[in-house]
Amino acid sequence: MKLKITLTLTLLVLGSFSVQAEKADSNGLPASSFNASYSFKEGRCKIKINEQYGFINTDGSIVIPCKYEYVSDFQNGYAIVKNNNKYGLILKNGTTFTEMTYDYLEPYNGNRALFKKDGRYGYLNLLGEEVIENKYEFARTFKNDLAIIKINNRTGFINREGKLEIAPQYDLANSFSEGLAPVMKDGKWGYINTKDELIIKFKFKAASAFKDGLATVIHDGTTQIINKKGNSKSRKNFDNVTEFIKGYALCFKDGKYGIINKKGYVTVSGVNRMKQCSNGLYAFTRNNLWGFITAEGEEIVTPTFSHVDDFHNGLAKVQIDQKFGFINELGEVVIPLIYDSANDYSEGMVSVKVADNYFFLDQNGMEKLAFSLDARSVAENIIITVNENKLLYNDGKLETASLK
């Protein structure tokens, strides 16, 4: 049977659907004391043991002990970790890269990472040095070579050396995209270029970044699509329009969703619910069930599922009743819908759960790793079975291993 599928990530955000049991025997820990329902990033996957986080590698070995209150995924070789309400950075081998002294940290973008300390924002270089002083009331991560900062409640832009490129003079601003940035002055939004020249006048109630040469604005009470000259490309007015992906965007009018192309033509209309996928497909509902269509409205996956997610590595997570599986872009079921919860595919693997057991599957649905919490576990000593091997952890550190 040929299924058909469409996903959207637009005006509505669908809730997550992980389910965790709290089963344990009278002497053991609850099942939620152990969690392997995360994704691999840069060859590392976070894992939780007794409310503390660490990382495993693709062999299932804990390569960074579970000793942190919080960890981010690895990105550009670094992960953000937290203890005692302070943040720092570690490397993929677990080495501490920065001291745990920050109130807030973001991942590196190029050679700079945003931090907050003592109530002010600054930036680290790739050596972990505070190369741009934390003197800003507010700041955002770099996009390309400029970052938004705020001084004396006015917003401007700095370069990667910390030099002001656009003096703080605006009420608000968003990052540059395709050479233009939305900025607000006196309650109205317009667009400037990197030389701080006003390209599109201040007249909008709201304005998005440009993508594919188009931006969404609110003007005179309606949502419109404009080009870089500020001219409207909309043939109709809408209540909302998402950003364009591969030449198409979701539009919303009078409680119904549709799809609009870059020329302003509506290709699909009158849909109760829709979501925009990163691969150019769209999830849509019919009779409260989800399927997928193309941007031109061709039904690729017949509405069959109670929930669908975006595509990752060519596969989308789908749900029927309380069970999860995965389909490909043709709507073919690649991973059967037999799991109690599931993550999204990343780096060729996905974490799924059955009862209190976690499995990492490859893209063919084959089990590569299996994790379970032994019922004899207590807070001081946690026993985890990885495939057929029993591992005893103390504070997230491997103490003994019974390998088969």
C-alpha positions as CSV (number, residue, x, y, z in Angstrom):
1,M,0.0,0.0,0.0
2,K,1.4,3.4,-0.9
3,L,1.0,5.8,2.0
4,K,1.2,9.5,1.8
5,I,2.8,12.0,4.2
6,T,3.1,15.7,5.2
7,L,4.7,17.5,8.2
8,T,4.7,21.1,9.3
9,L,6.4,23.0,11.9
10,T,4.7,26.3,11.7
11,L,2.2,28.1,13.9
12,L,1.4,25.2,16.1
13,V,4.0,23.2,18.2
14,L,3.0,19.6,18.8
15,G,3.6,18.2,22.2
16,S,6.2,15.5,22.9
17,F,5.1,12.0,23.7
18,S,7.7,10.2,25.7
19,V,6.3,7.9,28.3
20,Q,8.2,6.7,31.3
21,A,7.1,4.1,33.8
22,E,7.8,4.3,37.5
23,K,8.1,0.5,38.1
24,A,10.6,-1.0,40.5
25,D,10.6,-3.6,43.1
26,S,10.5,-2.7,46.7
27,N,14.3,-2.5,47.1
28,G,15.1,-1.0,43.7
29,L,15.1,2.4,41.9
30,P,12.2,3.6,39.8
31,A,12.7,3.0,36.1
32,S,12.9,6.8,35.5
33,S,16.3,6.7,37.4
34,F,17.8,5.5,34.2
35,N,17.1,7.1,30.8
36,A,18.8,6.3,27.4
37,S,16.1,8.1,25.3
38,Y,18.4,10.5,23.6
39,S,20.1,11.0,20.3
40,F,23.7,10.5,19.1
41,K,25.5,13.8,18.1
42,E,29.1,13.7,17.0
43,G,29.5,10.1,18.2
44,R,28.2,10.8,21.7
45,C,24.8,10.2,23.3
46,K,23.8,11.6,26.7
47,I,22.5,9.1,29.3
48,K,21.0,9.6,32.7
49,I,21.7,7.4,35.7
50,N,20.1,8.4,39.1
51,E,19.4,12.0,38.0
52,Q,22.9,12.6,36.8
53,Y,24.0,12.9,33.1
54,G,27.0,11.6,31.2
55,F,27.7,10.3,27.7
56,I,28.0,6.9,25.9
57,N,29.7,6.1,22.6
58,T,28.3,4.0,19.8
59,D,29.6,0.9,21.5
60,G,27.4,1.6,24.5
61,S,30.4,2.4,26.8
62,I,30.0,5.3,29.2
63,V,32.9,7.5,28.1
64,I,32.0,10.5,30.2
65,P,30.8,9.7,33.8
66,C,27.3,10.5,34.9
67,K,28.1,13.4,37.2
68,Y,26.3,16.5,35.8
69,E,22.9,18.0,36.6
70,Y,22.5,18.9,32.9
71,V,24.3,18.3,29.6
72,S,23.7,19.5,26.1
73,D,24.4,17.4,23.0
74,F,27.8,17.8,21.6
75,Q,28.2,20.4,18.9
76,N,31.4,21.5,17.2
77,G,33.3,19.3,19.6
78,Y,32.0,20.7,22.8
79,A,29.1,20.1,25.2
80,I,27.6,22.4,27.8
81,V,27.4,20.9,31.3
82,K,25.9,22.2,34.5
83,N,26.5,21.6,38.2
84,N,25.5,23.7,41.2
85,N,23.6,26.0,38.8
86,K,26.8,27.0,36.9
87,Y,27.7,26.0,33.4
88,G,30.9,25.1,31.6
89,L,32.2,23.3,28.5
90,I,33.7,19.8,28.2
91,L,35.4,18.1,25.3
92,K,34.4,14.8,23.7
93,N,36.9,12.8,25.9
94,G,35.3,14.4,29.0
95,T,38.1,16.8,29.7
96,T,37.0,20.1,31.3
97,F,37.4,22.9,28.8
98,T,36.2,25.8,30.8
99,E,35.6,26.3,34.5
100,M,32.0,25.9,35.8
101,T,31.5,29.6,36.4
102,Y,28.9,30.7,33.9
103,D,25.2,31.6,34.5
104,Y,24.5,30.7,30.9
105,L,26.3,29.3,27.8
106,E,25.5,28.7,24.2
107,P,27.3,26.4,21.7
108,Y,30.1,27.8,19.6
109,N,29.1,29.5,16.3
110,G,32.4,29.6,14.4
111,N,35.0,30.9,16.8
112,R,32.8,32.5,19.4
113,A,30.5,31.2,22.2
114,L,28.0,33.4,24.0
115,F,28.2,33.4,27.8
116,K,26.6,35.2,30.7
117,K,28.4,35.9,34.0
118,D,27.6,38.4,36.7
119,G,24.5,39.4,35.0
120,R,26.2,40.5,31.7
121,Y,26.9,38.8,28.4
122,G,30.2,38.3,26.6
123,Y,31.9,35.8,24.2
124,L,34.5,33.0,24.5
125,N,37.1,32.2,21.9
126,L,38.1,28.7,20.8
127,L,40.7,28.6,23.7
128,G,37.9,29.1,26.2
129,E,39.1,32.7,26.9
130,E,36.7,35.5,27.5
131,V,37.8,37.4,24.4
132,I,34.8,39.8,24.3
133,E,34.2,41.2,27.8
134,N,30.9,40.5,29.5
135,K,29.6,44.1,29.4
136,Y,26.3,43.7,27.5
137,E,22.8,43.8,29.0
138,F,21.8,41.3,26.4
139,A,23.4,39.5,23.5
140,R,22.7,36.8,21.0
141,T,25.0,34.2,19.4
142,F,26.8,35.2,16.2
143,K,25.2,34.7,12.9
144,N,27.7,34.9,10.1
145,D,30.1,37.6,11.4
146,L,27.7,39.8,13.4
147,A,26.0,39.4,16.7
148,I,23.1,41.4,18.3
149,I,24.0,43.2,21.6
150,K,22.2,45.7,23.9
151,I,23.7,48.7,25.7
152,N,21.6,51.1,27.7
153,N,18.5,49.4,26.5
154,R,19.4,50.1,22.8
155,T,20.2,47.3,20.3
156,G,23.1,47.2,17.8
157,F,25.6,44.8,16.3
158,I,29.2,43.9,16.9
159,N,31.7,41.9,14.9
160,R,33.7,38.9,16.1
161,E,36.5,41.1,17.5
162,G,33.9,42.9,19.7
163,K,34.0,46.1,17.6
164,L,30.7,48.0,17.1
165,E,29.6,47.6,13.5
166,I,26.1,49.1,14.0
167,A,25.7,51.5,17.0
168,P,23.1,50.6,19.6
169,Q,20.1,52.7,18.4
170,Y,17.2,50.3,17.8
171,D,14.5,49.1,20.2
172,L,14.9,45.5,19.0
173,A,16.6,43.6,16.2
174,N,16.9,40.2,14.6
175,S,19.9,38.7,13.0
176,F,21.0,39.4,9.4
177,S,19.8,37.0,6.8
178,E,20.5,37.4,3.1
179,G,22.1,40.8,3.7
180,L,19.2,42.4,5.6
181,A,18.1,42.5,9.3
182,P,14.7,43.4,10.7
183,V,15.1,46.2,13.3
184,M,12.5,48.1,15.3
185,K,12.4,51.8,16.0
186,D,9.6,53.7,17.7
187,G,7.5,50.5,17.7
188,K,7.7,49.9,14.0
189,W,9.9,47.3,12.1
190,G,11.9,48.0,9.0
191,Y,15.0,46.5,7.4
192,I,18.7,47.6,7.3
193,N,21.7,46.4,5.5
194,T,25.1,45.6,7.0
195,K,26.1,49.3,6.4
196,D,23.2,50.4,8.6
197,E,21.4,51.8,5.6
198,L,17.6,51.7,5.8
199,I,16.5,49.6,2.9
200,I,12.8,49.0,3.8
201,K,11.0,51.8,5.8
202,F,9.8,51.4,9.4
203,K,6.1,50.6,8.9
204,F,5.5,47.0,10.0
205,K,4.0,45.7,13.3
206,A,6.1,42.6,13.0
207,A,8.8,41.4,10.5
208,S,10.6,38.1,9.9
209,A,14.1,37.4,8.5
210,F,14.4,37.0,4.8
211,K,14.7,33.5,3.4
212,D,14.7,32.7,-0.3
213,G,14.3,36.4,-1.0
214,L,11.1,36.7,0.9
215,A,10.0,37.8,4.4
216,T,6.7,37.8,6.3
217,V,5.4,41.0,7.8
218,I,2.3,42.3,9.5
219,H,1.1,45.5,8.0
220,D,-2.3,47.3,8.3
221,G,-3.6,44.4,10.4
222,T,-2.8,41.7,7.8
223,T,0.1,39.3,7.2
224,Q,1.9,39.8,3.9
225,I,4.8,38.4,2.0
226,I,7.4,41.0,0.8
227,N,10.5,41.0,-1.4
228,K,13.7,42.8,-0.6
229,K,12.4,46.0,-2.1
230,G,9.5,45.9,0.4
231,N,6.9,45.2,-2.2
232,S,4.1,42.8,-1.4
233,K,4.2,39.4,-3.2
234,S,0.9,38.3,-1.6
235,R,-2.1,37.9,-3.8
236,K,-4.1,37.5,-0.7
237,N,-3.8,38.6,2.9
238,F,-3.3,36.0,5.7
239,D,-3.4,35.7,9.4
240,N,0.0,34.2,9.4
241,V,2.7,32.9,7.1
242,T,5.7,30.7,8.0
243,E,9.2,31.0,6.6
244,F,9.8,29.6,3.1
245,I,11.4,26.2,2.7
246,K,12.4,25.2,-0.8
247,G,10.2,27.9,-2.3
248,Y,7.0,27.2,-0.3
249,A,5.5,28.2,3.1
250,L,2.5,27.5,5.2
251,C,-0.2,30.1,5.4
252,F,-3.1,30.5,7.8
253,K,-6.4,32.2,7.2
254,D,-9.7,32.1,9.0
255,G,-8.7,29.0,11.0
256,K,-7.5,27.0,8.0
257,Y,-4.1,26.1,6.7
258,G,-2.7,26.2,3.2
259,I,0.5,26.3,1.2
260,I,1.8,29.3,-0.7
261,N,4.6,29.5,-3.3
262,K,7.1,32.3,-3.8
263,K,5.0,33.9,-6.5
264,G,2.1,34.3,-4.0
265,Y,-0.1,31.6,-5.4
266,V,-1.9,29.3,-2.9
267,T,-1.3,25.7,-4.0
268,V,-3.2,24.0,-1.1
269,S,-6.0,25.5,1.0
270,G,-8.7,24.6,3.5
271,V,-6.8,22.1,5.7
272,N,-7.6,21.9,9.4
273,R,-4.0,21.2,10.6
274,M,-0.7,21.2,8.9
275,K,3.0,21.1,9.7
276,Q,6.0,22.0,7.6
277,C,8.8,19.5,7.1
278,S,12.5,20.2,6.6
279,N,12.5,18.0,3.4
280,G,9.8,20.0,1.6
281,L,6.9,17.7,2.5
282,Y,3.9,18.8,4.6
283,A,2.0,16.9,7.2
284,F,-1.7,17.4,7.2
285,T,-4.9,16.0,8.8
286,R,-8.0,14.5,7.5
287,N,-10.6,13.0,9.9
288,N,-8.1,13.8,12.7
289,L,-5.5,11.5,11.2
290,W,-2.1,12.6,9.8
291,G,-0.6,12.0,6.4
292,F,1.8,13.8,4.1
293,I,1.5,15.8,0.9
294,T,3.8,17.6,-1.5
295,A,3.9,21.4,-1.7
296,E,1.7,21.2,-4.7
297,G,-0.9,19.1,-2.9
298,E,-0.1,15.6,-4.1
299,E,-1.0,13.1,-1.4
300,I,2.1,11.0,-0.7
301,V,1.0,9.3,2.5
302,T,-2.6,8.7,3.2
303,P,-3.8,10.0,6.6
304,T,-3.4,7.0,8.9
305,F,-1.5,8.1,11.9
306,S,-2.5,9.8,15.2
307,H,0.8,11.7,15.2
308,V,3.7,12.3,12.9
309,D,7.0,14.1,13.2
310,D,9.5,15.7,10.8
311,F,11.9,13.6,8.7
312,H,15.4,12.9,10.0
313,N,17.9,10.9,8.0
314,G,15.0,10.2,5.5
315,L,12.7,8.7,8.2
316,A,9.8,10.2,10.1
317,K,8.5,9.0,13.5
318,V,4.8,8.1,13.3
319,Q,2.2,7.0,15.9
320,I,-0.9,4.8,15.9
321,D,-2.7,4.7,19.3
322,Q,0.2,4.5,21.8
323,K,2.8,2.8,19.6
324,F,5.6,4.4,17.5
325,G,7.5,3.5,14.5
326,F,9.1,5.0,11.4
327,I,8.2,5.5,7.7
328,N,10.2,6.7,4.8
329,E,9.4,9.5,2.4
330,L,7.3,7.1,0.3
331,G,5.1,6.3,3.3
332,E,6.5,2.8,3.6
333,V,6.8,1.5,7.2
334,V,10.5,0.9,7.7
335,I,10.4,0.4,11.5
336,P,7.2,-1.3,12.7
337,L,5.0,0.6,15.2
338,I,5.7,-1.5,18.2
339,Y,7.6,0.9,20.5
340,D,6.3,2.7,23.6
341,S,8.3,5.8,22.8
342,A,10.9,6.9,20.2
343,N,13.4,9.7,19.5
344,D,14.3,11.0,16.0
345,Y,17.0,9.4,13.9
346,S,20.5,11.1,14.2
347,E,23.8,9.8,12.8
348,G,22.1,6.6,11.6
349,M,20.6,5.5,14.9
350,V,17.5,6.1,17.0
351,S,16.6,5.4,20.6
352,V,13.3,3.5,21.2
353,K,11.7,2.1,24.3
354,V,9.7,-1.0,25.1
355,A,8.6,-1.2,28.7
356,D,11.7,-0.2,30.7
357,N,14.2,-1.3,28.1
358,Y,15.9,1.1,25.6
359,F,17.2,0.0,22.2
360,F,19.3,1.9,19.6
361,L,18.2,0.8,16.1
362,D,20.0,1.4,12.8
363,Q,18.1,2.7,9.8
364,N,17.0,-0.8,8.9
365,G,15.5,-1.3,12.4
366,M,18.2,-3.7,13.6
367,E,19.1,-3.5,17.3
368,K,22.6,-2.2,17.8
369,L,22.5,-1.5,21.5
370,A,20.1,-2.6,24.2
371,F,20.0,-1.0,27.7
372,S,18.0,-2.0,30.8
373,L,18.0,-1.1,34.4
374,D,18.5,-4.1,36.7
375,A,15.8,-4.3,39.4
376,R,18.5,-4.9,42.0
377,S,19.8,-1.4,41.5
378,V,20.0,1.0,44.4
379,A,21.1,4.7,44.4
380,E,24.7,3.8,45.4
381,N,25.1,0.9,42.9
382,I,23.3,0.9,39.7
383,I,23.3,-2.2,37.5
384,I,22.8,-1.7,33.8
385,T,22.6,-4.4,31.2
386,V,24.1,-3.3,27.9
387,N,23.3,-6.0,25.3
388,E,24.3,-9.1,27.2
389,N,26.9,-7.5,29.5
390,K,26.1,-6.5,33.1
391,L,27.8,-3.3,34.2
392,L,27.9,-2.0,37.8
393,Y,28.1,1.8,38.1
394,N,28.9,3.9,41.2
395,D,28.0,7.5,40.6
396,G,27.9,6.9,36.9
397,K,31.4,5.4,36.9
398,L,32.0,1.8,35.9
399,E,33.1,-0.3,38.9
400,T,32.8,-3.8,37.6
401,A,31.7,-5.5,34.3
402,S,30.5,-9.0,33.7
403,L,31.2,-9.4,29.9
404,K,29.9,-12.2,27.7
